């Protein structure tokens, strides 16, 4: 019976990949080798591009292993990256690129502007560029800034509108009005109120009555304050990039006051540079140790109205400073009325490594402790501004939280 089932599985697999020649081609591309009989010229180029990074060691037939084959030439690596981009989608290119940096130590090549210009730009590349900034020659700096700006612009396009609208909605406390300014229109309620004015020929609703909020003029003292306190040690690199983007967006909103503080064993207050997120990123110093206690002490000095202050501490909680003082300072902030939220990571995968002991102790103070993806951050921030139960918010989105 088992043999029959195996035959059935083999038959299904054969049907899925087509002819025996196609099956040999796929196995050849997957496993490597020297027999190119079943490969097209493009297949040979693809195989060579992959073998340069993932090729097998010389020695026993079929023995797995890795050897680097890109050499130290920037033009040669640039051609290799061009081949990779031709055969694979952007998401795969970024994975291969990161593998190349780790396996073949290509970070040194990034100091060459000609090579840097060929790379597929993403958040991880920006983090690498920030960490290499001090080693960059002048000729590379302008190219690096262009690459960082490209990624920042793409992230702003993706995240800025949703962040701005969500946070505006969270802090508006004005009365409803039927004569709102354009930026104060509540579009979901306006559309609902005007559904009877649906115009079939135009496939749209013509709103006869707008619904929104009356704009309130609020003094700086009346604004909620958001402090993003971000660990800039090497393990938090992508969190730093995303935090800088969100801080820049929030700083552009007149409804809240935003501060950005980055730290390792030193503290950098980048709040004055938030109008230019590229400049913010080039002001970050990735790497080094971690002194969360000192960072919390600095942020404590920024708090003037605890009941209106939301402190988002973005760190993996591996404290290199005084851990007892760190926890005591966090307890004092919470007791004073500050809304202290601990994000273990602000990254695409949302699966951080962190100090579980410290995480549990922060949770015991009443702080929500969890990781967050960039797409979840605006909604999380809106709930934080309303002082909603973030444990409940996270549970509703299948986000694992740390419990005391």
C-alpha positions as CSV (number, residue, x, y, z in Angstrom):
1,X,0.0,0.0,0.0
2,X,2.8,2.3,0.9
3,X,4.6,1.6,-2.4
4,X,1.5,2.4,-4.3
5,X,1.1,5.7,-2.4
6,X,4.7,6.6,-3.2
7,X,4.1,5.9,-6.9
8,X,1.0,8.1,-6.8
9,X,3.0,11.0,-5.2
10,X,5.8,10.6,-7.7
11,X,3.2,10.6,-10.5
12,X,1.6,13.8,-9.2
13,X,5.0,15.5,-8.9
14,X,5.9,14.4,-12.4
15,X,2.7,15.8,-13.7
16,X,3.3,19.1,-11.9
17,X,6.7,19.8,-13.4
18,X,6.1,18.4,-16.9
19,X,8.5,16.3,-19.0
20,X,11.5,14.3,-17.7
21,X,13.8,16.9,-19.3
22,X,12.1,19.6,-17.3
23,X,12.4,17.6,-14.1
24,X,16.1,17.1,-14.8
25,X,16.5,20.8,-15.5
26,X,14.9,21.7,-12.2
27,X,16.9,19.3,-10.1
28,X,20.1,20.5,-11.9
29,X,19.3,24.1,-11.0
30,X,18.5,23.2,-7.4
31,X,21.5,20.9,-6.7
32,X,24.1,22.4,-9.0
33,X,26.6,20.3,-11.0
34,X,28.6,20.4,-14.2
35,X,26.1,18.8,-16.7
36,X,24.5,21.7,-18.7
37,X,22.8,19.4,-21.2
38,X,19.3,20.3,-20.0
39,X,19.9,24.0,-19.5
40,X,19.2,26.9,-21.8
41,X,21.7,29.8,-22.1
42,X,19.7,31.8,-19.6
43,X,19.6,28.8,-17.3
44,X,23.4,28.6,-17.4
45,X,23.6,32.3,-16.5
46,X,21.2,31.8,-13.6
47,X,23.1,28.8,-12.4
48,X,26.4,30.6,-12.5
49,X,24.9,33.6,-10.6
50,X,23.6,31.3,-7.9
51,X,26.8,29.2,-7.8
52,X,28.8,32.3,-7.2
53,X,27.1,32.6,-3.8
54,X,25.7,29.1,-3.0
55,X,28.1,26.9,-5.1
56,X,29.3,23.6,-3.6
57,X,32.7,23.0,-2.3
58,X,35.2,21.0,-4.4
59,X,35.1,17.4,-3.1
60,X,32.7,14.6,-2.8
61,X,30.0,14.4,-5.4
62,X,26.8,15.9,-4.1
63,X,28.6,17.0,-0.9
64,X,26.9,20.2,0.4
65,X,29.0,23.2,1.1
66,X,29.6,26.8,0.1
67,X,32.4,28.7,-1.6
68,X,32.6,32.3,-2.6
69,X,33.0,33.0,-6.3
70,X,32.5,36.8,-6.7
71,X,36.1,37.9,-6.0
72,X,36.9,41.4,-4.9
73,X,36.0,43.3,-8.1
74,X,33.2,45.9,-7.8
75,X,32.3,45.7,-11.5
76,X,32.2,41.9,-11.4
77,X,29.8,42.0,-8.3
78,X,27.7,44.6,-10.1
79,X,27.3,42.4,-13.1
80,X,26.4,39.5,-10.8
81,X,23.7,41.6,-9.1
82,X,22.4,42.6,-12.5
83,X,22.0,38.9,-13.4
84,X,20.3,38.1,-10.1
85,X,17.8,41.0,-10.6
86,X,17.0,39.7,-14.1
87,X,16.1,36.2,-13.0
88,X,14.4,36.8,-9.6
89,X,11.7,39.2,-8.1
90,X,12.8,42.0,-5.9
91,X,11.9,40.2,-2.6
92,X,14.2,37.3,-3.6
93,X,16.9,39.6,-4.8
94,X,17.0,41.3,-1.3
95,X,17.4,37.9,0.4
96,X,20.2,36.9,-2.0
97,X,21.8,40.3,-1.5
98,X,21.8,39.9,2.3
99,X,23.2,36.4,2.0
100,X,26.0,37.8,-0.1
101,X,26.8,40.4,2.5
102,X,27.1,37.8,5.2
103,X,28.8,34.9,3.3
104,X,31.2,36.9,1.1
105,X,31.8,40.0,3.3
106,X,30.6,42.4,0.6
107,X,30.0,45.3,3.0
108,X,33.4,46.6,2.2
109,X,32.3,46.8,-1.4
110,X,29.5,49.1,-0.4
111,X,32.1,51.9,0.1
112,X,32.4,52.0,-3.7
113,X,29.7,54.3,-5.2
114,X,29.6,52.4,-8.5
115,X,28.8,49.2,-6.6
116,X,26.4,50.9,-4.2
117,X,24.3,52.3,-7.0
118,X,23.6,48.7,-8.3
119,X,22.2,47.4,-5.1
120,X,18.4,46.7,-4.5
121,X,17.5,49.2,-1.9
122,X,15.5,48.2,1.2
123,X,15.3,48.8,4.9
124,X,18.2,46.3,5.6
125,X,20.4,48.1,3.1
126,X,19.7,51.4,4.7
127,X,20.6,50.0,8.1
128,X,23.9,48.7,6.6
129,X,24.7,52.1,5.1
130,X,24.0,53.8,8.4
131,X,26.4,51.5,10.2
132,X,29.1,52.0,7.6
133,X,28.6,55.8,7.4
134,X,31.7,56.7,9.4
135,X,33.9,54.6,7.1
136,X,32.5,56.1,3.9
137,X,34.8,58.1,1.7
138,X,33.3,61.4,0.5
139,X,32.8,60.1,-3.0
140,X,30.4,57.4,-1.6
141,X,28.4,59.6,0.8
142,X,26.3,61.3,-1.9
143,X,25.4,58.0,-3.5
144,X,24.5,56.5,-0.1
145,X,22.3,59.5,0.7
146,X,20.5,59.0,-2.6
147,X,19.9,55.3,-1.8
148,X,18.6,56.1,1.7
149,X,16.3,58.8,0.3
150,X,14.9,56.4,-2.2
151,X,13.9,53.9,0.5
152,X,12.7,56.7,2.8
153,X,10.5,58.1,0.0
154,X,9.0,54.6,-0.6
155,X,8.3,54.1,3.1
156,X,6.8,57.5,3.5
157,X,4.5,56.8,0.5
158,X,3.4,53.5,2.0
159,X,3.1,54.6,5.7
160,X,2.6,58.3,6.0
161,X,-1.1,58.8,5.0
162,X,-2.4,55.9,7.1
163,X,-0.3,57.1,10.1
164,X,-1.5,60.7,9.8
165,X,-5.1,59.9,9.4
166,X,-5.2,57.3,12.2
167,X,-3.4,59.6,14.7
168,X,-5.5,62.6,13.8
169,X,-8.6,60.6,14.4
170,X,-7.3,59.4,17.8
171,X,-6.6,62.9,19.1
172,X,-9.5,64.9,17.7
173,X,-11.8,65.9,20.5
174,X,-13.7,68.7,18.7
175,X,-17.5,68.6,18.3
176,X,-18.9,67.1,15.1
177,X,-19.7,69.7,12.4
178,X,-21.3,69.7,9.0
179,X,-18.8,72.4,7.8
180,X,-15.4,70.8,8.5
181,X,-12.2,71.9,6.7
182,X,-11.0,69.4,4.1
183,X,-8.4,67.8,6.4
184,X,-11.0,67.4,9.2
185,X,-13.6,65.5,7.2
186,X,-14.5,62.1,8.6
187,X,-14.8,60.3,5.2
188,X,-16.3,57.0,6.4
189,X,-19.1,58.8,8.2
190,X,-19.5,61.3,5.3
191,X,-19.9,58.5,2.8
192,X,-22.4,56.6,5.0
193,X,-24.5,59.8,5.5
194,X,-24.7,60.3,1.7
195,X,-25.3,56.8,0.4
196,X,-28.7,57.9,-0.9
197,X,-26.8,60.3,-3.3
198,X,-25.1,57.4,-5.1
199,X,-24.5,58.3,-8.8
200,X,-24.6,55.1,-10.8
201,X,-23.3,56.7,-14.0
202,X,-20.2,58.0,-12.2
203,X,-19.9,55.1,-9.8
204,X,-19.5,57.4,-6.8
205,X,-21.3,59.2,-4.0
206,X,-21.9,62.9,-4.3
207,X,-21.8,64.2,-0.7
208,X,-24.4,66.9,0.0
209,X,-23.6,66.9,3.7
210,X,-20.1,66.7,5.1
211,X,-19.4,65.2,8.5
212,X,-16.2,66.0,10.4
213,X,-14.8,67.6,13.5
214,X,-14.5,71.3,14.3
215,X,-10.9,72.3,14.4
216,X,-9.6,73.3,17.8
217,X,-6.8,75.6,18.4
218,X,-4.7,74.1,21.1
219,X,-1.6,75.5,22.9
220,X,1.5,73.4,23.0
221,X,0.8,72.8,26.7
222,X,-2.5,71.1,25.7
223,X,-1.0,68.7,23.2
224,X,-0.3,65.1,23.9
225,X,3.4,64.4,23.8
226,X,4.9,61.3,22.1
227,X,8.5,60.3,22.9
228,X,10.0,57.6,20.7
229,X,13.0,56.3,22.7
230,X,14.9,54.0,20.3
231,X,17.7,51.5,21.0
232,X,20.3,52.0,18.2
233,X,22.4,49.0,19.1
234,X,23.2,46.8,16.0
235,X,20.4,44.3,16.7
236,X,17.8,47.0,16.5
237,X,18.8,48.4,13.1
238,X,15.6,48.1,11.1
239,X,13.6,49.3,14.1
240,X,15.6,52.5,14.0
241,X,14.8,53.0,10.4
242,X,11.1,52.6,10.8
243,X,11.0,54.6,14.0
244,X,12.7,57.5,12.2
245,X,10.0,57.4,9.5
246,X,7.1,57.3,11.9
247,X,8.7,60.1,14.1
248,X,9.0,62.3,11.0
249,X,5.4,61.7,10.0
250,X,4.1,62.4,13.6
251,X,6.2,65.5,13.9
252,X,4.4,66.9,10.9
253,X,1.0,66.7,12.6
254,X,0.0,69.8,14.6
255,X,-2.2,67.7,16.9
256,X,0.6,66.1,18.9
257,X,4.2,67.0,20.0
258,X,6.8,64.4,18.9
259,X,10.3,63.7,20.2
260,X,12.8,61.2,18.9
261,X,15.6,60.0,21.2
262,X,18.1,57.4,20.0
263,X,20.5,55.7,22.4
264,X,23.3,53.2,22.9
265,X,25.7,54.1,25.7
266,X,25.3,57.7,24.4
267,X,22.0,59.6,23.9
268,X,21.1,61.6,20.7
269,X,18.0,63.8,20.6
270,X,17.1,64.0,17.0
271,X,13.8,65.9,17.5
272,X,15.0,69.1,15.8
273,X,15.8,67.2,12.6
274,X,12.5,65.4,12.1
275,X,11.5,67.6,9.1
276,X,14.1,65.6,7.2
277,X,14.0,61.9,7.9
278,X,17.1,61.2,5.7
279,X,19.1,63.7,7.9
280,X,17.7,61.9,11.0
281,X,19.0,58.5,9.7
282,X,22.4,59.9,9.0
283,X,22.4,61.3,12.5
284,X,22.0,57.8,14.0
285,X,25.0,55.8,15.3
286,X,24.2,52.1,14.9
287,X,26.2,49.7,17.1
288,X,27.8,50.0,20.5
289,X,26.4,49.1,23.9
290,X,23.1,49.7,25.5
291,X,22.2,51.9,28.4
292,X,18.4,51.9,28.7
293,X,18.6,53.4,32.2
294,X,20.4,56.5,31.0
295,X,17.9,56.9,28.0
296,X,14.9,56.7,30.4
297,X,16.5,59.3,32.6
298,X,16.9,61.6,29.6
299,X,13.3,61.1,28.5
300,X,12.1,61.6,32.1
301,X,13.6,65.1,31.8
302,X,11.4,65.8,28.7
303,X,8.2,65.0,30.5
304,X,6.3,68.1,31.7
305,X,2.7,66.7,31.8
306,X,2.8,63.0,32.6
307,X,-0.9,62.5,32.0
308,X,-0.4,63.7,28.4
309,X,2.9,61.9,27.7
310,X,3.2,58.6,25.8
311,X,6.7,57.1,26.0
312,X,7.3,54.3,23.5
313,X,10.5,52.5,24.4
314,X,11.7,50.5,21.4
315,X,14.4,48.0,22.6
316,X,15.2,44.3,23.0
317,X,15.8,45.1,26.8
318,X,19.4,43.8,26.8
319,X,20.6,46.3,29.4
320,X,24.3,47.1,29.6
321,X,23.8,49.7,32.3
322,X,22.2,49.6,35.7
323,X,19.3,47.2,35.4
324,X,17.9,47.9,38.9
325,X,17.9,51.6,38.3
326,X,16.3,51.1,34.8
327,X,13.4,49.2,36.3
328,X,13.1,51.7,39.2
329,X,13.0,54.6,36.7
330,X,10.4,52.8,34.6
331,X,8.2,52.3,37.7
332,X,8.5,56.0,38.6
333,X,7.4,57.0,35.1
334,X,4.4,54.7,35.2
335,X,3.5,55.9,38.7
336,X,3.6,59.5,37.6
337,X,1.0,58.9,34.9
338,X,3.2,58.5,31.8
339,X,1.9,55.9,29.3
340,X,4.9,53.7,28.9
341,X,4.8,51.2,26.1
342,X,7.7,48.7,25.4
343,X,8.1,47.6,21.8
344,X,10.6,44.7,21.5
345,X,11.0,45.4,17.8
346,X,9.4,47.6,15.1
347,X,10.3,45.4,12.1
348,X,8.7,43.5,9.2
349,X,9.0,40.0,10.8
350,X,7.9,41.1,14.3
351,X,9.8,38.2,15.8
352,X,12.5,39.7,18.1
353,X,15.1,38.2,20.4
354,X,14.9,39.9,23.7
355,X,15.7,39.7,27.4
356,X,12.7,37.8,28.7
357,X,13.5,38.5,32.4
358,X,13.5,42.3,31.9
359,X,10.4,42.0,29.6
360,X,8.5,40.3,32.4
361,X,9.5,42.9,34.9
362,X,8.3,45.7,32.7
363,X,5.1,43.8,32.2
364,X,4.7,43.6,36.0
365,X,4.8,47.4,36.2
366,X,1.7,47.5,34.0
367,X,3.5,48.2,30.7
368,X,2.3,46.5,27.5
369,X,5.3,44.6,26.1
370,X,5.3,43.2,22.6
371,X,6.7,43.5,19.1
372,X,5.0,45.4,16.3
373,X,5.2,45.5,12.5
374,X,5.3,48.8,10.6
375,X,1.8,48.2,9.3
376,X,0.4,47.7,12.8
377,X,2.2,50.7,14.3
378,X,-0.2,53.5,13.4
379,X,-3.2,51.7,14.8
380,X,-1.2,50.8,17.9
381,X,-0.2,54.4,18.4
382,X,-3.8,55.6,18.0
383,X,-4.9,53.2,20.7
384,X,-2.0,54.3,22.9
385,X,-3.0,58.0,22.5
386,X,-6.5,57.1,23.6
387,X,-5.0,55.1,26.5
388,X,-6.9,52.0,25.4
389,X,-5.9,48.6,26.7
390,X,-3.0,47.6,24.4
391,X,-2.9,44.1,25.8
392,X,-6.4,43.6,24.5
393,X,-5.5,45.4,21.3
394,X,-2.6,43.0,20.7
395,X,-4.7,39.9,21.6
396,X,-7.2,40.9,19.0
397,X,-4.5,40.9,16.3
398,X,-2.8,37.7,17.4
399,X,0.3,39.6,18.6
400,X,2.1,37.8,21.4
401,X,2.6,39.9,24.5
402,X,4.8,39.3,27.5
403,X,3.1,38.7,30.7
404,X,4.4,39.3,34.2
